[in-house]
Amino acid sequence: MRRDKPKTPERGRKGLSRRDFFRGAGVAVPTGLLASQAKAPKAAKAPAGAAPMLGPGRVPITLRINGKVEKLELEPRVTLLDAMRNYLDITGAKKVCDRGTCGTCTVIMGGDAVYACQVLAIEAQGKAITTIEGLNAGEQLHPMSQAFVNNDAQQCGYCTPGFVVACKAFLDKHPNPTREQIRRGLGGNLCRCGTYTGIERAVLEAAKAVKGGSAHA
């Protein structure tokens, strides 16, 4: 025997239809989201004594490069290399890889050889910085620079400033190096022309010159 299907409740009767339910839910969900956003807690304040946030605008920066105090206003994101080249016209340190792998931007900072492209200018404050321009005494070449000339340790010359500075920093800590120590100590600098043999001879010659008292700060 056939049974008739129950009829769908008519609109207006007591209770909600499925369509009414979903229509109401569609309105309620975004309203709830807005309410939760309005009640979101405020960002926590930095704890007392924490270092102040700097930037993103320019901030005053003081650098001591080659014995001279330089005052700049830079964004905190500016590297030491860009600060020297773009704002101070100190261009001996070259910008090649900009990744801290080739060593052409090597400078001496606080007594250590560092990649200037990997140091923020704001981090270099308070430390003595020496570039290739600061090695010579007037017209007189630093013993390391002279040794590079004497041993034909440069070809295109693009990596040479970084190598000379790195070699000077290396000799400051290893005044009587062996060839093996030189190879390992200068492993962070690359010469695409392949003048490594000449560079080794230059370091050995400069080491003898420094011992003889002809070196200068």
LINSUL-V949395 format. One record per residue. RES is the residue in one letter. PHI is phi in radians with two decimals (999 if undefined). D_FIRST is the distance of its C-alpha to the first C-alpha in Angstrom with 1 decimal. Layout:
BEGIN
res = <RES;RES>
phi = <PHI;PHI>
d_first = <D_FIRST;D_FIRST>
END
This chain:
BEGIN
res = <M;R;R;D;K;P;K;T;P;E;R;G;R;K;G;L;S;R;R;D;F;F;R;G;A;G;V;A;V;P;T;G;L;L;A;S;Q;A;K;A;P;K;A;A;K;A;P;A;G;A;A;P;M;L;G;P;G;R;V;P;I;T;L;R;I;N;G;K;V;E;K;L;E;L;E;P;R;V;T;L;L;D;A;M;R;N;Y;L;D;I;T;G;A;K;K;V;C;D;R;G;T;C;G;T;C;T;V;I;M;G;G;D;A;V;Y;A;C;Q;V;L;A;I;E;A;Q;G;K;A;I;T;T;I;E;G;L;N;A;G;E;Q;L;H;P;M;S;Q;A;F;V;N;N;D;A;Q;Q;C;G;Y;C;T;P;G;F;V;V;A;C;K;A;F;L;D;K;H;P;N;P;T;R;E;Q;I;R;R;G;L;G;G;N;L;C;R;C;G;T;Y;T;G;I;E;R;A;V;L;E;A;A;K;A;V;K;G;G;S;A;H;A>
phi = <999;-1.32;-1.88;-1.39;-1.22;-1.11;-1.35;-1.20;-0.99;-1.34;-1.12;1.76;-1.34;-1.12;1.85;-1.99;-1.48;-1.06;-1.09;-1.10;-1.09;-1.20;-1.13;-1.18;-1.14;-1.10;-1.47;-1.28;-1.11;-1.11;-1.09;-1.13;-1.11;-1.08;-1.12;-1.17;-1.18;-1.13;-1.72;-1.08;-1.19;-1.25;-1.08;-1.19;-1.34;-1.11;-1.09;-1.06;1.56;-1.27;-1.12;-1.19;-1.37;-2.06;1.62;-1.37;-1.31;-1.24;-2.31;-1.20;-2.36;-2.10;-2.09;-2.00;-2.07;0.91;1.41;-1.99;-1.50;-2.07;-1.88;-2.35;-2.17;-2.34;-1.22;-1.01;-1.40;-1.26;-1.37;-1.06;-1.07;-1.16;-1.09;-1.20;-1.31;-1.59;-2.07;-2.06;1.03;-1.76;-1.94;-1.08;-1.27;-1.62;-1.90;-2.06;-1.39;1.00;-2.24;1.28;-2.17;-1.72;1.51;-1.18;-1.75;-1.07;-2.33;-1.77;-2.25;1.06;1.56;-2.02;-1.33;-2.36;-1.43;-1.18;-1.35;-1.91;-2.05;-1.30;-0.99;-1.16;-1.38;-1.48;-1.13;1.46;-2.09;-1.25;-2.04;-2.16;-1.94;-1.01;-1.16;-1.63;-1.42;-1.32;-1.87;1.17;-1.48;-1.47;-1.27;-1.11;-0.86;-1.22;-1.10;-1.12;-1.14;-1.08;-1.17;-1.11;-1.86;0.87;-1.57;-2.44;-2.15;-1.19;1.47;-1.22;-1.53;-1.02;-0.99;-1.12;-1.16;-1.05;-1.15;-1.10;-1.15;-1.11;-1.11;-1.13;-1.17;-1.04;-1.78;-2.34;-1.19;-2.30;-1.46;-1.63;-1.08;-1.13;-1.12;-1.12;-1.06;-1.28;-1.21;-1.87;-1.14;-1.51;-2.03;-2.02;-2.11;-1.26;-1.49;1.36;-1.60;-1.09;-1.11;-1.13;-1.16;-1.05;-1.10;-1.12;-1.11;-1.12;-1.16;-1.12;-1.08;-1.20;-1.16;-1.13;-1.12;-1.34;1.56;-1.61;-1.40;-2.44;-1.19>
d_first = <0.0;3.8;6.5;10.0;12.9;15.6;18.5;21.9;24.5;26.8;30.5;32.7;30.5;31.9;31.8;32.1;29.9;30.4;32.5;34.6;35.2;36.4;38.5;40.2;40.8;42.4;44.9;45.6;46.4;49.5;50.7;50.7;52.6;55.1;55.6;56.2;58.7;60.5;61.0;62.2;65.4;68.6;70.3;72.5;76.2;78.6;80.2;83.7;86.3;84.0;85.6;85.0;82.7;84.7;83.6;81.9;84.8;88.4;90.3;94.1;95.0;98.5;99.3;102.6;103.1;106.4;108.2;107.2;104.8;102.2;100.1;96.9;93.7;90.7;87.0;86.3;84.5;87.8;89.2;92.9;93.3;91.9;94.0;97.2;96.6;95.0;96.7;100.0;101.0;101.4;100.1;101.6;98.4;96.1;92.4;91.0;87.9;87.1;85.2;87.9;88.5;91.6;94.1;95.8;95.2;96.9;99.0;100.6;99.1;100.4;102.3;99.2;98.2;94.9;92.7;93.1;89.8;88.0;89.8;88.9;92.0;91.1;91.1;94.6;96.3;99.1;99.8;102.7;101.5;103.6;102.9;105.0;106.8;108.1;109.6;112.7;115.8;116.8;117.8;118.0;115.0;113.5;114.5;110.9;110.8;114.2;113.1;110.2;112.7;115.1;112.5;110.6;107.4;105.7;104.7;102.3;103.0;99.5;98.8;102.5;102.5;99.6;101.4;104.7;103.2;101.2;104.3;106.4;103.8;103.7;107.5;107.7;105.8;107.1;110.7;111.6;108.5;108.1;106.4;103.4;103.1;103.5;100.6;98.3;99.4;98.8;95.5;93.7;95.6;95.0;97.5;95.9;99.4;99.9;103.2;102.5;105.8;107.8;106.0;106.8;110.5;110.4;109.1;111.8;114.5;113.4;113.3;117.0;117.8;116.2;118.1;121.3;120.8;120.1;116.5;115.7;112.8>
END
